[in-house]
Amino acid sequence: MGLGYAGGMLWKKTWPLEAVLALLGGIVAAFFVGSLAAGLLRQAGVAGFRSEDSVGSLLLATLSFHGSALVLGTVFLALHEITWREVLGNAGWQRSLTLAGATLVVVTPVMFGLKYVSELVLLKLHQPLEDQRAVELILGAKLGLRCYMVFFAVILAPVAEEFVFRGLLYSTAKRFGWPRLGCVGVSFLFALIHLNAPTFLPLFALALALTWLYEKTEGLLAPILAHSLFNLANLGLLLLAEKYKLLGP
C-alpha cells in the first residue's frame, strides 16, 4: 500500500499518547455502561429491552459505542484545536467519492471471494454461519427501527468507526513509527469487533482498502464515503432480495 511516514491531516497536529488512551478508555467505558444498563433493563422486563434485538437494546448498544465515539471524539478534537473539517481532509467531495467508488469496485470481488472461502471452511468444520440473525433482525424490524438502522449503517457507523480506526488508532500507530503494523493490526481489530466469522476476512480486506484511501487523500472523507457506500449497497441488496423473495428459508 505504500504506507510511509509523511503526514496526513490528522497527524500534522500531534497529541499525547495518554490523551489517546483516555479517549479510547472513555469510549470503551461508555460501551460497557450501555451494555450493563441494557442487561439490567432486560432483566427487569422493561418494555423495549426484553431481548437483545429489542428497540431499546439496539439503540443503547449502538449509541453507547458509536454515539460516545462521536461525542467524546468531538471534545477530544476541540481540546487539541483540530476541526472536523481538518479531519475530513482537503481532497474534496468529488475526488473522495470517485476514489471511494473505484476502490469498492476493486475490493468488492475480493471480499465476495474471501466470504465464499470462509463459509466453505466453516461448513467443513461444522461451524454455524451467523449472518442469518442480522438478516432476520433487519427484515423483521418495524419501519421506524428499520429507518434508524439505515441511518446507523450509512451515516453513524461509518463516521464513528472511521474516526476511531483510521483517524485515531492507525494515525497514532503511524506517528509512533509503526505504519505497516498499525495498518494490519487496526484492520484486524476492525474485522474482529464485528463478531462474525464468515465476514472476518472480507472486512479485513475492506479495512486495508479504507486505510489506503485514508493515506491517499490524507483525510477521513474518502474512507467514510466508501464505508457508507458499502453498507448502503449491502442494505439495498438485502431489501431487494426481500422484495423479490430471493432469500432462502
DRENDO-1510 file (C-alpha; in Angstrom, 1 decimal, always signed):
<recs>
REC; n; res; u; v; w
REC; 1; MET; +0.0; +0.0; +0.0 .
REC; 2; GLY; +3.0; +2.3; +0.1 .
REC; 3; LEU; +2.4; +3.4; +3.7 .
REC; 4; GLY; +5.1; +6.0; +4.5 .
REC; 5; TYR; +5.8; +8.3; +7.3 .
REC; 6; ALA; +4.8; +11.6; +5.6 .
REC; 7; GLY; +1.9; +13.2; +7.4 .
REC; 8; GLY; -1.8; +13.5; +6.6 .
REC; 9; MET; -4.2; +15.9; +8.0 .
REC; 10; LEU; -4.7; +14.2; +11.4 .
REC; 11; TRP; -1.1; +13.7; +12.3 .
REC; 12; LYS; +0.1; +17.2; +11.4 .
REC; 13; LYS; -1.1; +18.1; +14.9 .
REC; 14; THR; +0.1; +15.6; +17.5 .
REC; 15; TRP; -1.4; +14.7; +20.9 .
REC; 16; PRO; +0.0; +12.8; +23.9 .
REC; 17; LEU; -0.5; +9.1; +23.9 .
REC; 18; GLU; -2.1; +9.5; +27.3 .
REC; 19; ALA; -4.9; +11.6; +25.7 .
REC; 20; VAL; -5.5; +8.9; +23.0 .
REC; 21; LEU; -5.7; +6.2; +25.6 .
REC; 22; ALA; -8.0; +8.3; +27.8 .
REC; 23; LEU; -10.3; +8.8; +24.8 .
REC; 24; LEU; -10.3; +5.1; +24.0 .
REC; 25; GLY; -10.9; +4.3; +27.6 .
REC; 26; GLY; -13.9; +6.7; +27.7 .
REC; 27; ILE; -15.4; +5.1; +24.6 .
REC; 28; VAL; -14.9; +1.5; +26.0 .
REC; 29; ALA; -16.3; +2.6; +29.4 .
REC; 30; ALA; -19.4; +4.1; +27.7 .
REC; 31; PHE; -20.0; +0.9; +25.7 .
REC; 32; PHE; -19.7; -1.3; +28.8 .
REC; 33; VAL; -22.0; +1.0; +30.8 .
REC; 34; GLY; -24.5; +0.9; +28.0 .
REC; 35; SER; -24.3; -2.9; +27.8 .
REC; 36; LEU; -24.7; -3.2; +31.6 .
REC; 37; ALA; -27.7; -0.8; +31.6 .
REC; 38; ALA; -29.3; -2.8; +28.7 .
REC; 39; GLY; -28.8; -6.0; +30.6 .
REC; 40; LEU; -30.3; -4.7; +33.8 .
REC; 41; LEU; -33.3; -3.3; +32.0 .
REC; 42; ARG; -33.7; -6.6; +30.2 .
REC; 43; GLN; -33.7; -8.5; +33.5 .
REC; 44; ALA; -36.2; -6.0; +34.9 .
REC; 45; GLY; -38.5; -6.7; +32.0 .
REC; 46; VAL; -38.7; -3.1; +30.8 .
REC; 47; ALA; -40.6; -2.7; +27.6 .
REC; 48; GLY; -38.1; -2.2; +24.7 .
REC; 49; PHE; -35.4; -4.1; +26.4 .
REC; 50; ARG; -36.9; -7.6; +26.7 .
REC; 51; SER; -34.3; -9.1; +24.3 .
REC; 52; GLU; -31.0; -8.2; +22.7 .
REC; 53; ASP; -32.9; -7.4; +19.5 .
REC; 54; SER; -35.5; -5.1; +21.1 .
REC; 55; VAL; -35.6; -1.5; +20.1 .
REC; 56; GLY; -34.2; -0.1; +23.3 .
REC; 57; SER; -31.4; -2.7; +23.4 .
REC; 58; LEU; -30.4; -1.9; +19.9 .
REC; 59; LEU; -30.4; +1.9; +20.4 .
REC; 60; LEU; -28.4; +1.6; +23.6 .
REC; 61; ALA; -25.9; -0.8; +22.1 .
REC; 62; THR; -25.2; +1.4; +19.0 .
REC; 63; LEU; -25.3; +4.7; +20.7 .
REC; 64; SER; -23.1; +3.7; +23.7 .
REC; 65; PHE; -20.2; +2.9; +21.3 .
REC; 66; HIS; -20.7; +4.9; +18.1 .
REC; 67; GLY; -22.5; +7.8; +19.8 .
REC; 68; SER; -19.9; +8.1; +22.5 .
REC; 69; ALA; -17.1; +7.9; +19.9 .
REC; 70; LEU; -18.5; +10.9; +18.1 .
REC; 71; VAL; -19.3; +13.0; +21.2 .
REC; 72; LEU; -16.1; +12.2; +23.0 .
REC; 73; GLY; -14.1; +12.4; +19.8 .
REC; 74; THR; -15.5; +15.9; +19.1 .
REC; 75; VAL; -14.4; +17.0; +22.6 .
REC; 76; PHE; -11.0; +15.4; +22.0 .
REC; 77; LEU; -10.5; +17.3; +18.8 .
REC; 78; ALA; -11.6; +20.6; +20.3 .
REC; 79; LEU; -9.2; +20.2; +23.2 .
REC; 80; HIS; -6.4; +19.7; +20.6 .
REC; 81; GLU; -7.6; +22.5; +18.4 .
REC; 82; ILE; -8.5; +20.3; +15.5 .
REC; 83; THR; -11.7; +20.7; +13.5 .
REC; 84; TRP; -13.8; +18.1; +11.8 .
REC; 85; ARG; -13.0; +19.8; +8.5 .
REC; 86; GLU; -9.3; +19.1; +9.0 .
REC; 87; VAL; -10.1; +15.5; +9.9 .
REC; 88; LEU; -12.1; +15.0; +6.7 .
REC; 89; GLY; -9.2; +16.4; +4.7 .
REC; 90; ASN; -8.8; +18.6; +1.6 .
REC; 91; ALA; -9.5; +16.0; -1.1 .
REC; 92; GLY; -13.0; +17.4; -1.8 .
REC; 93; TRP; -16.3; +15.5; -2.2 .
REC; 94; GLN; -15.9; +14.8; -5.9 .
REC; 95; ARG; -12.4; +13.3; -5.7 .
REC; 96; SER; -13.2; +11.5; -2.5 .
REC; 97; LEU; -16.4; +10.0; -3.9 .
REC; 98; THR; -14.6; +8.9; -7.1 .
REC; 99; LEU; -11.8; +7.2; -5.2 .
REC; 100; ALA; -14.3; +5.6; -2.8 .
REC; 101; GLY; -16.3; +4.2; -5.7 .
REC; 102; ALA; -13.3; +3.0; -7.6 .
REC; 103; THR; -11.8; +1.3; -4.5 .
REC; 104; LEU; -15.1; -0.5; -3.9 .
REC; 105; VAL; -15.2; -1.8; -7.5 .
REC; 106; VAL; -11.7; -3.3; -7.0 .
REC; 107; VAL; -12.1; -4.7; -3.4 .
REC; 108; THR; -15.7; -6.0; -3.5 .
REC; 109; PRO; -15.0; -9.0; -5.7 .
REC; 110; VAL; -12.1; -9.9; -3.4 .
REC; 111; MET; -14.4; -9.6; -0.4 .
REC; 112; PHE; -17.0; -11.9; -2.0 .
REC; 113; GLY; -14.3; -14.4; -2.8 .
REC; 114; LEU; -13.0; -14.3; +0.8 .
REC; 115; LYS; -16.5; -14.7; +2.2 .
REC; 116; TYR; -17.2; -17.7; -0.1 .
REC; 117; VAL; -13.9; -19.4; +1.1 .
REC; 118; SER; -14.7; -18.5; +4.7 .
REC; 119; GLU; -18.1; -20.1; +4.5 .
REC; 120; LEU; -16.8; -23.2; +2.9 .
REC; 121; VAL; -14.2; -23.6; +5.6 .
REC; 122; LEU; -16.8; -23.1; +8.4 .
REC; 123; LEU; -19.1; -25.6; +6.8 .
REC; 124; LYS; -16.3; -28.1; +6.6 .
REC; 125; LEU; -15.6; -27.5; +10.3 .
REC; 126; HIS; -19.4; -27.9; +11.0 .
REC; 127; GLN; -19.5; -24.4; +12.4 .
REC; 128; PRO; -22.7; -22.3; +12.1 .
REC; 129; LEU; -22.9; -19.3; +9.7 .
REC; 130; GLU; -24.0; -16.3; +11.7 .
REC; 131; ASP; -25.3; -14.0; +9.0 .
REC; 132; GLN; -28.9; -15.1; +9.3 .
REC; 133; ARG; -29.6; -13.4; +12.7 .
REC; 134; ALA; -28.6; -10.0; +11.4 .
REC; 135; VAL; -30.7; -10.5; +8.2 .
REC; 136; GLU; -33.7; -11.5; +10.3 .
REC; 137; LEU; -33.2; -8.6; +12.6 .
REC; 138; ILE; -33.3; -6.0; +9.7 .
REC; 139; LEU; -36.1; -7.7; +7.8 .
REC; 140; GLY; -38.2; -8.2; +10.9 .
REC; 141; ALA; -37.9; -4.6; +12.1 .
REC; 142; LYS; -40.8; -2.2; +12.0 .
REC; 143; LEU; -40.5; +0.9; +9.8 .
REC; 144; GLY; -39.2; +3.3; +12.5 .
REC; 145; LEU; -36.5; +0.9; +13.7 .
REC; 146; ARG; -35.6; +0.0; +10.1 .
REC; 147; CYS; -35.1; +3.7; +9.3 .
REC; 148; TYR; -32.8; +4.1; +12.3 .
REC; 149; MET; -30.8; +1.0; +11.3 .
REC; 150; VAL; -30.4; +2.5; +7.8 .
REC; 151; PHE; -29.2; +5.8; +9.4 .
REC; 152; PHE; -26.9; +3.9; +11.6 .
REC; 153; ALA; -25.4; +1.8; +8.9 .
REC; 154; VAL; -25.0; +4.5; +6.3 .
REC; 155; ILE; -24.1; +7.6; +8.4 .
REC; 156; LEU; -23.4; +6.9; +12.1 .
REC; 157; ALA; -21.3; +3.8; +11.9 .
REC; 158; PRO; -19.1; +4.9; +9.0 .
REC; 159; VAL; -18.2; +8.3; +10.6 .
REC; 160; ALA; -17.7; +6.9; +14.1 .
REC; 161; GLU; -15.7; +3.8; +13.0 .
REC; 162; GLU; -13.5; +5.6; +10.5 .
REC; 163; PHE; -12.7; +8.2; +13.2 .
REC; 164; VAL; -11.7; +5.6; +15.7 .
REC; 165; PHE; -9.9; +3.1; +13.5 .
REC; 166; ARG; -8.3; +5.1; +10.8 .
REC; 167; GLY; -8.3; +8.6; +12.3 .
REC; 168; LEU; -7.2; +7.7; +15.8 .
REC; 169; LEU; -5.7; +4.2; +16.1 .
REC; 170; TYR; -4.0; +4.0; +12.7 .
REC; 171; SER; -2.7; +7.6; +12.7 .
REC; 172; THR; -1.4; +7.2; +16.2 .
REC; 173; ALA; +0.4; +4.0; +15.3 .
REC; 174; LYS; +1.9; +5.7; +12.3 .
REC; 175; ARG; +3.0; +8.7; +14.3 .
REC; 176; PHE; +5.0; +6.4; +16.6 .
REC; 177; GLY; +6.7; +4.8; +13.6 .
REC; 178; TRP; +4.6; +1.7; +13.0 .
REC; 179; PRO; +2.6; +2.4; +9.9 .
REC; 180; ARG; +2.5; -1.1; +8.4 .
REC; 181; LEU; +1.9; -2.8; +11.8 .
REC; 182; GLY; -0.8; -0.2; +12.5 .
REC; 183; CYS; -2.4; -0.8; +9.2 .
REC; 184; VAL; -2.6; -4.6; +9.6 .
REC; 185; GLY; -3.3; -4.5; +13.4 .
REC; 186; VAL; -6.0; -1.9; +13.2 .
REC; 187; SER; -7.6; -3.7; +10.2 .
REC; 188; PHE; -7.6; -6.9; +12.2 .
REC; 189; LEU; -9.3; -5.2; +15.1 .
REC; 190; PHE; -11.8; -3.6; +12.8 .
REC; 191; ALA; -12.8; -7.0; +11.4 .
REC; 192; LEU; -12.7; -8.7; +14.8 .
REC; 193; ILE; -15.2; -6.3; +16.6 .
REC; 194; HIS; -17.9; -7.1; +14.1 .
REC; 195; LEU; -18.1; -10.6; +15.7 .
REC; 196; ASN; -19.0; -12.6; +12.6 .
REC; 197; ALA; -16.7; -15.4; +11.4 .
REC; 198; PRO; -17.9; -15.5; +7.7 .
REC; 199; THR; -17.2; -11.8; +7.3 .
REC; 200; PHE; -13.9; -11.5; +9.2 .
REC; 201; LEU; -11.6; -11.9; +6.2 .
REC; 202; PRO; -13.8; -9.7; +3.9 .
REC; 203; LEU; -13.9; -7.0; +6.5 .
REC; 204; PHE; -10.2; -7.2; +7.0 .
REC; 205; ALA; -9.7; -6.7; +3.2 .
REC; 206; LEU; -12.1; -3.7; +3.3 .
REC; 207; ALA; -10.3; -2.2; +6.3 .
REC; 208; LEU; -7.0; -2.4; +4.4 .
REC; 209; ALA; -8.6; -0.6; +1.4 .
REC; 210; LEU; -10.1; +2.1; +3.7 .
REC; 211; THR; -6.6; +2.7; +5.2 .
REC; 212; TRP; -5.2; +3.1; +1.7 .
REC; 213; LEU; -7.9; +5.6; +1.0 .
REC; 214; TYR; -7.0; +7.5; +4.2 .
REC; 215; GLU; -3.4; +7.6; +3.1 .
REC; 216; LYS; -4.2; +8.5; -0.5 .
REC; 217; THR; -6.4; +11.5; +0.4 .
REC; 218; GLU; -4.9; +12.5; +3.8 .
REC; 219; GLY; -8.3; +12.6; +5.4 .
REC; 220; LEU; -11.3; +10.7; +6.5 .
REC; 221; LEU; -13.9; +11.8; +3.9 .
REC; 222; ALA; -13.0; +9.2; +1.3 .
REC; 223; PRO; -12.9; +6.2; +3.7 .
REC; 224; ILE; -16.1; +7.4; +5.3 .
REC; 225; LEU; -17.8; +7.6; +1.9 .
REC; 226; ALA; -16.5; +4.1; +0.9 .
REC; 227; HIS; -17.7; +2.6; +4.2 .
REC; 228; SER; -21.1; +4.3; +3.8 .
REC; 229; LEU; -21.5; +3.1; +0.2 .
REC; 230; PHE; -20.5; -0.4; +1.1 .
REC; 231; ASN; -23.1; -0.6; +3.9 .
REC; 232; LEU; -25.7; +1.1; +1.7 .
REC; 233; ALA; -25.1; -1.4; -1.1 .
REC; 234; ASN; -25.5; -4.3; +1.4 .
REC; 235; LEU; -28.7; -3.0; +2.8 .
REC; 236; GLY; -30.1; -2.3; -0.7 .
REC; 237; LEU; -29.3; -5.9; -1.9 .
REC; 238; LEU; -30.9; -7.3; +1.3 .
REC; 239; LEU; -34.1; -5.3; +0.8 .
REC; 240; LEU; -34.3; -6.1; -2.9 .
REC; 241; ALA; -33.8; -9.8; -2.0 .
REC; 242; GLU; -36.7; -9.5; +0.5 .
REC; 243; LYS; -38.9; -7.7; -2.0 .
REC; 244; TYR; -38.4; -10.3; -4.8 .
REC; 245; LYS; -38.4; -13.3; -2.4 .
REC; 246; LEU; -34.8; -14.2; -3.2 .
REC; 247; LEU; -33.8; -15.1; +0.4 .
REC; 248; GLY; -33.7; -18.7; +1.5 .
REC; 249; PRO; -35.8; -20.0; +4.4 .
</recs>
